[in-house]
Amino acid sequence: MVVTYHRPTRAIIHRNAIEENTRNEVARLPKGRELFAVVKADGYGHGAIATANAAKRAGATGFCVATLDEGIELREAGIIEPILVLSVVFPSYLSVVVDYDLSITIATHEWLTEAQQVLKEIDAKRPVKLHLKVDTGMGRLGFRSLAEVKEAVTFIEHDPLMEWEGLFTHFSTADEKAAGYAYWQKQEARFKEVVTGLDYLPRYVHSSNSATALWHDDEEKLGNMVRFGVGMYGLNPSGTLIDAPYELKPALELVSEVIQVKLLPKGEGVGYGKTYVTPAEEWIGTVPIGYADGWIRKMQGFSVLVEGQYCEIVGRVCMDQMMIRLPQAYPVGTKVTLIGKNHGAEIKMQEVAEYLDTIHYEVACLLSERVPRLYQE
């Protein structure tokens, strides 16, 4: 999908907000603990390279991505710090992993066996860096017991083309209260059993995602590295359930402009399926953004900001455009704010998420490549 610069729809990314959020978290870290910035999914829709560089300026010492190609993108952009791929990489791609000096996640003994043969065949010039994932209750990836981890460590120790660089887990309810907190404690205890049951530990031990770093830092002492993700973008991992220990500053605005304004008489249908009919004479504005941009059809009925006024989206959101009800006639080119501040009013990404009955992570990641990311200090 081509990036569409020749229209007024933009995602404006404030790098200073990313830096400030990162710097605030770095300042809270105990001595000896590092921060890896999570820039997977194109930096949660904010742009991986620009986000990584902003986080690096604020004290991040490494980065986490989800896929091999995301790691390659950072390396080719000049990032020299450690990069951990959080998902499984097939052994057949190990030559690429080694060439780009990436660290990868290991979740099964079968992977190690297959990888051993591949590494011999490609005549790897240096060991591949491995982080063993422990499934303490997420049910996604990872070894399930101390015995399995010990077996994997022993296997790695006997292969000069493998380097045990990390050990980690992921908490599923670190952003919740009550029962969620109890389950977090259960996962933490399981990880502690593995950590304390090993004869020695690798360079990195990490279990803190954004939520754990924000709300469990006094309790979680096992790790020496934090994977700071959604909080870096100024988004509260819990939505509105728990207040963050410091102000998280949102880094993304989504804006466009009105491209046509018309006065429709009473009884006129608007949009596909005629799902909205004007109850009276109304000013209707057309805005060049639609579901192909990630502003999905379910946004019908939500409001955007024009001159500080909340203007309802009427009719179904189209692939490339949507219509809004205006309180008066506005000139073509008038700014429309979908996420962000406008004349003293504000629409937060969390509000969009709540309207869609989802989380702000998804809202940010839905914004398609077609929407240009413009970076401001």
C-alpha positions as CSV (number, residue, x, y, z in Angstrom):
1,M,0.0,0.0,0.0
2,V,1.4,3.4,-1.0
3,V,1.9,6.1,1.5
4,T,-0.5,8.9,0.5
5,Y,1.1,12.3,1.0
6,H,-1.1,14.2,-1.4
7,R,-4.1,14.6,0.8
8,P,-4.5,16.2,4.2
9,T,-4.9,13.1,6.3
10,R,-1.9,12.7,8.7
11,A,-0.7,10.9,11.8
12,I,1.5,13.4,13.7
13,I,4.0,11.7,16.0
14,H,5.5,13.8,18.8
15,R,9.0,12.4,19.4
16,N,9.4,14.6,22.5
17,A,6.5,12.7,24.1
18,I,8.2,9.3,23.3
19,E,11.4,10.6,24.8
20,E,9.8,12.0,27.9
21,N,7.8,8.8,28.6
22,T,11.0,6.7,28.1
23,R,13.1,9.0,30.2
24,N,10.6,8.9,33.1
25,E,10.7,5.2,33.1
26,V,14.5,5.0,32.9
27,A,14.7,7.3,35.9
28,R,12.7,4.9,38.0
29,L,14.8,1.8,37.2
30,P,16.9,0.3,39.9
31,K,20.6,0.5,39.4
32,G,21.7,-2.2,37.0
33,R,18.4,-2.6,35.2
34,E,18.1,-1.7,31.5
35,L,15.2,-0.6,29.3
36,F,14.6,-2.2,25.9
37,A,12.1,-0.2,23.8
38,V,9.4,-2.4,22.2
39,V,9.0,-1.1,18.6
40,K,7.2,-4.1,17.1
41,A,4.3,-3.5,14.7
42,D,6.0,-0.5,13.2
43,G,6.4,1.0,16.7
44,Y,2.7,0.3,17.6
45,G,1.8,2.3,14.5
46,H,4.0,5.2,15.4
47,G,7.0,4.3,13.1
48,A,9.6,1.8,14.3
49,I,12.8,3.6,13.2
50,A,11.8,7.1,14.5
51,T,10.5,5.6,17.7
52,A,13.6,3.6,18.3
53,N,15.9,6.6,17.8
54,A,13.8,8.7,20.2
55,A,13.9,6.0,22.8
56,K,17.6,5.6,22.3
57,R,18.1,9.3,23.0
58,A,16.1,8.9,26.2
59,G,18.2,6.0,27.5
60,A,17.0,2.8,25.9
61,T,19.8,0.3,25.6
62,G,18.1,-2.2,23.3
63,F,15.0,-3.0,21.3
64,C,12.3,-5.7,21.0
65,V,10.5,-6.5,17.8
66,A,8.0,-9.2,16.9
67,T,9.4,-10.6,13.6
68,L,12.7,-11.2,11.9
69,D,11.9,-8.6,9.2
70,E,11.3,-5.9,11.9
71,G,14.7,-6.6,13.3
72,I,16.3,-6.3,9.9
73,E,14.6,-3.0,9.3
74,L,16.2,-1.6,12.5
75,R,19.6,-2.9,11.6
76,E,19.4,-1.5,8.1
77,A,18.4,1.9,9.6
78,G,21.7,2.0,11.5
79,I,20.5,0.6,14.9
80,I,23.5,-1.1,16.5
81,E,22.1,-1.9,19.9
82,P,20.8,-5.4,20.9
83,I,17.6,-6.4,19.2
84,L,15.4,-9.2,20.4
85,V,12.8,-10.9,18.2
86,L,10.0,-11.9,20.6
87,S,8.3,-14.4,18.4
88,V,9.6,-17.7,17.0
89,V,11.9,-17.6,14.0
90,F,12.1,-20.8,11.9
91,P,15.6,-22.4,12.0
92,S,15.7,-22.1,8.2
93,Y,16.3,-18.4,8.6
94,L,19.2,-18.7,11.0
95,S,21.7,-17.4,8.4
96,V,19.8,-14.1,8.3
97,V,19.6,-14.0,12.1
98,V,23.4,-14.4,12.4
99,D,24.2,-12.0,9.6
100,Y,22.1,-9.2,11.2
101,D,23.3,-10.1,14.7
102,L,19.8,-10.5,16.1
103,S,18.7,-12.2,19.3
104,I,15.8,-14.6,19.0
105,T,13.2,-16.4,21.2
106,I,13.4,-20.1,21.9
107,A,10.3,-22.0,23.1
108,T,10.9,-25.7,22.5
109,H,13.6,-28.3,22.6
110,E,12.6,-29.4,19.1
111,W,13.6,-26.0,17.8
112,L,17.1,-26.4,19.3
113,T,17.6,-29.8,17.7
114,E,16.6,-28.6,14.3
115,A,18.6,-25.3,14.7
116,Q,21.8,-27.2,15.6
117,Q,21.8,-29.0,12.2
118,V,21.1,-25.8,10.3
119,L,23.9,-23.9,12.0
120,K,26.3,-26.6,11.0
121,E,25.1,-26.5,7.4
122,I,25.4,-22.7,7.0
123,D,28.9,-22.7,8.7
124,A,27.8,-19.8,11.0
125,K,30.7,-17.5,11.8
126,R,29.4,-16.6,15.2
127,P,27.0,-18.1,17.7
128,V,23.3,-17.3,17.5
129,K,22.0,-15.4,20.6
130,L,19.1,-17.2,22.3
131,H,16.5,-16.0,24.9
132,L,14.6,-18.9,26.5
133,K,10.9,-18.1,27.0
134,V,9.1,-19.5,30.0
135,D,5.4,-19.9,29.8
136,T,4.3,-19.1,33.3
137,G,0.6,-18.7,32.5
138,M,0.2,-16.8,29.3
139,G,-0.4,-20.1,27.4
140,R,1.3,-18.7,24.3
141,L,5.0,-19.5,23.8
142,G,7.6,-21.0,26.1
143,F,8.9,-23.9,28.2
144,R,6.6,-25.0,30.9
145,S,8.9,-26.2,33.6
146,L,12.3,-25.8,35.3
147,A,13.3,-29.2,34.0
148,E,12.6,-28.2,30.4
149,V,14.6,-25.0,30.8
150,K,17.6,-26.9,32.3
151,E,17.5,-29.4,29.4
152,A,17.6,-26.5,27.0
153,V,20.4,-24.7,28.8
154,T,22.5,-27.9,28.8
155,F,21.9,-28.4,25.1
156,I,23.0,-24.8,24.4
157,E,26.1,-25.2,26.6
158,H,27.3,-28.0,24.4
159,D,26.9,-26.2,21.1
160,P,29.6,-23.6,20.4
161,L,27.3,-22.1,17.7
162,M,24.7,-21.2,20.3
163,E,24.8,-18.5,23.0
164,W,22.4,-18.4,25.9
165,E,21.8,-14.7,26.2
166,G,18.5,-14.3,27.9
167,L,15.7,-15.8,30.0
168,F,12.2,-14.3,30.2
169,T,8.5,-14.6,30.6
170,H,5.4,-12.5,30.0
171,F,2.7,-11.6,32.4
172,S,-0.9,-11.7,31.2
173,T,-2.7,-9.7,34.0
174,A,-0.1,-7.1,35.2
175,D,-2.5,-4.3,34.2
176,E,-5.4,-5.6,36.3
177,K,-6.5,-5.3,39.9
178,A,-7.8,-7.9,42.4
179,A,-8.0,-11.4,40.7
180,G,-5.7,-10.1,38.0
181,Y,-3.1,-9.3,40.6
182,A,-3.4,-12.7,42.2
183,Y,-2.7,-14.3,38.9
184,W,0.3,-12.0,38.3
185,Q,1.7,-13.2,41.7
186,K,1.2,-16.8,40.5
187,Q,3.1,-16.2,37.3
188,E,5.8,-14.4,39.1
189,A,6.3,-17.3,41.6
190,R,6.6,-19.7,38.7
191,F,9.2,-17.6,37.0
192,K,11.1,-17.2,40.3
193,E,11.1,-21.0,40.6
194,V,12.9,-21.3,37.3
195,V,15.3,-18.4,37.9
196,T,16.4,-19.6,41.4
197,G,16.6,-23.2,40.2
198,L,19.3,-22.6,37.6
199,D,23.0,-22.9,38.3
200,Y,23.7,-19.6,36.7
201,L,21.8,-16.9,34.7
202,P,22.4,-15.4,31.3
203,R,23.2,-11.8,30.5
204,Y,19.5,-10.7,30.4
205,V,16.7,-11.9,32.7
206,H,13.4,-10.1,32.0
207,S,9.8,-10.3,32.9
208,S,8.7,-6.7,33.1
209,N,6.4,-5.4,30.4
210,S,5.1,-1.9,30.6
211,A,2.4,-2.8,33.1
212,T,4.7,-4.7,35.3
213,A,7.3,-1.9,35.2
214,L,4.7,0.7,36.1
215,W,2.8,-1.1,38.9
216,H,4.9,-4.0,40.2
217,D,8.4,-2.6,40.2
218,D,8.7,-2.8,44.0
219,E,7.8,-6.4,44.0
220,E,9.4,-7.8,40.8
221,K,13.1,-8.1,41.5
222,L,14.0,-11.0,39.3
223,G,14.9,-9.2,36.1
224,N,17.6,-6.8,35.0
225,M,15.8,-5.5,31.9
226,V,12.4,-3.9,31.3
227,R,10.6,-4.4,28.0
228,F,8.9,-1.0,27.7
229,G,6.1,-1.0,25.1
230,V,2.8,0.8,25.1
231,G,3.7,3.1,27.9
232,M,6.5,4.6,25.8
233,Y,3.8,5.9,23.4
234,G,2.0,7.6,26.2
235,L,-0.8,5.0,26.5
236,N,-1.8,3.5,29.8
237,P,-1.6,-0.3,29.6
238,S,-4.7,-0.7,31.8
239,G,-6.8,1.8,29.8
240,T,-8.4,3.8,32.7
241,L,-8.4,1.1,35.4
242,I,-5.1,2.1,37.2
243,D,-3.4,5.4,37.2
244,A,0.2,5.5,36.0
245,P,2.9,6.6,38.6
246,Y,3.7,9.6,36.3
247,E,2.0,11.4,33.4
248,L,2.1,9.4,30.2
249,K,2.1,11.8,27.3
250,P,0.3,10.5,24.1
251,A,2.6,10.7,21.1
252,L,0.1,10.4,18.3
253,E,-2.4,12.7,16.8
254,L,-4.6,11.8,13.8
255,V,-5.8,14.8,11.7
256,S,-7.3,15.6,8.4
257,E,-9.3,18.4,6.7
258,V,-12.8,19.0,5.3
259,I,-12.7,18.6,1.5
260,Q,-16.3,19.4,0.8
261,V,-19.2,21.0,2.7
262,K,-22.8,20.9,1.5
263,L,-26.2,21.9,2.9
264,L,-28.5,18.9,2.7
265,P,-32.3,19.2,3.0
266,K,-34.4,17.2,5.4
267,G,-34.9,13.5,4.5
268,E,-31.6,13.0,2.6
269,G,-29.7,9.8,3.0
270,V,-25.9,9.9,3.8
271,G,-23.5,7.1,2.9
272,Y,-23.8,3.5,1.8
273,G,-27.0,1.8,2.8
274,K,-28.7,5.1,3.7
275,T,-28.0,4.3,7.4
276,Y,-28.3,8.0,8.2
277,V,-31.1,10.3,7.0
278,T,-31.0,14.0,7.8
279,P,-33.8,14.8,10.4
280,A,-33.7,18.4,9.3
281,E,-31.6,20.7,7.0
282,E,-28.0,20.0,7.9
283,W,-24.4,20.9,7.0
284,I,-22.5,17.8,6.0
285,G,-18.7,17.7,5.6
286,T,-16.7,15.1,3.8
287,V,-13.3,14.1,5.3
288,P,-10.7,12.0,3.3
289,I,-10.1,9.1,5.7
290,G,-11.8,5.7,5.8
291,Y,-11.5,2.1,6.7
292,A,-8.6,1.5,4.3
293,D,-6.7,3.9,6.5
294,G,-7.7,2.0,9.7
295,W,-10.6,4.3,10.6
296,I,-13.1,1.4,10.4
297,R,-16.8,1.3,9.6
298,K,-17.8,0.9,13.2
299,M,-16.7,4.5,13.8
300,Q,-20.1,5.7,12.6
301,G,-21.7,7.6,15.4
302,F,-18.4,8.6,17.0
303,S,-17.4,12.3,16.9
304,V,-14.4,14.2,15.7
305,L,-13.3,17.8,16.4
306,V,-13.8,20.8,14.1
307,E,-12.9,24.2,15.6
308,G,-13.2,22.7,19.0
309,Q,-16.7,21.4,18.3
310,Y,-17.7,17.7,18.5
311,C,-19.1,16.7,15.1
312,E,-20.7,13.3,14.7
313,I,-19.7,10.8,12.0
314,V,-22.9,10.2,10.0
315,G,-23.5,7.4,7.6
316,R,-21.2,4.5,7.2
317,V,-17.5,5.2,7.0
318,C,-16.4,4.5,3.4
319,M,-13.1,2.9,2.3
320,D,-11.5,6.3,1.6
321,Q,-13.9,9.0,3.1
322,M,-16.4,9.7,5.8
323,M,-19.1,12.3,6.4
324,I,-19.6,14.4,9.5
325,R,-22.4,16.6,10.6
326,L,-21.3,20.2,11.1
327,P,-22.9,22.9,13.3
328,Q,-22.4,25.5,10.5
329,A,-20.6,25.9,7.2
330,Y,-16.8,25.7,7.4
331,P,-14.4,26.4,4.5
332,V,-12.7,23.6,2.7
333,G,-9.4,23.0,4.3
334,T,-10.7,23.4,7.9
335,K,-8.8,21.0,10.2
336,V,-10.5,17.9,11.5
337,T,-9.0,16.1,14.6
338,L,-9.8,12.5,15.0
339,I,-7.3,11.8,17.8
340,G,-5.7,14.7,19.7
341,K,-6.3,18.3,20.7
342,N,-8.3,20.9,18.8
343,H,-9.1,24.4,20.1
344,G,-9.0,23.3,23.8
345,A,-11.0,20.1,23.3
346,E,-9.4,16.6,23.1
347,I,-10.2,13.1,21.8
348,K,-8.0,10.5,23.4
349,M,-7.1,7.2,21.7
350,Q,-8.6,5.5,24.7
351,E,-12.0,7.0,23.9
352,V,-11.8,5.6,20.4
353,A,-10.9,2.2,21.8
354,E,-13.9,2.3,24.2
355,Y,-16.3,3.2,21.4
356,L,-15.0,0.2,19.5
357,D,-15.0,-2.0,22.5
358,T,-11.3,-2.8,22.1
359,I,-8.0,-1.5,23.4
360,H,-5.9,1.5,22.3
361,Y,-3.1,-0.9,21.2
362,E,-5.4,-2.1,18.4
363,V,-6.5,1.4,17.4
364,A,-2.9,2.5,16.9
365,C,-1.9,-0.6,15.0
366,L,-5.0,-0.3,12.8
367,L,-3.7,2.9,11.2
368,S,-2.5,1.7,7.8
369,E,0.6,2.4,5.8
370,R,-1.4,4.7,3.6
371,V,-1.5,7.3,6.4
372,P,1.7,9.3,6.4
373,R,3.6,9.6,9.8
374,L,4.9,13.1,10.2
375,Y,7.4,13.6,13.1
376,Q,7.6,16.7,15.3
377,E,9.8,17.6,18.2
